[in-house]
Amino acid sequence: LLKRLAAAGRYTTAICAAPKVLANAGLLAGREATSYPGVLDAMPLADTKVVSQTVVQDGTIITSRGPGTAMDFALHLIEQLAEQPLMRP
């Protein structure tokens, strides 16, 4: 399902430890991504640049760090789906 969504150009997103599922599906190869600290770092990833930003978007793949970043993740997703920036406090 994830591979079909990505191949169709649909948004494929994950937060906390879930980016590991995207990595196992091969969807993070050659991309930047983030996850809960240590989750992606512990995996052998081909050409994936693991960064510590709150939310990372690389094409249609969007990842986020964890529970503390859920609001930033949600707002970013809304911005992408609405195709316009939201006013943030």
Secondary structure, DSSP 8 states (H G I E B T S, - for coil): -HHHHHHTT--EEEETTTHHHHHHTTTTTTSEE--STTTTTTS--SS-EE---SEEEETTEEEE--GGGHHHHHHHHHHHHHTS-----
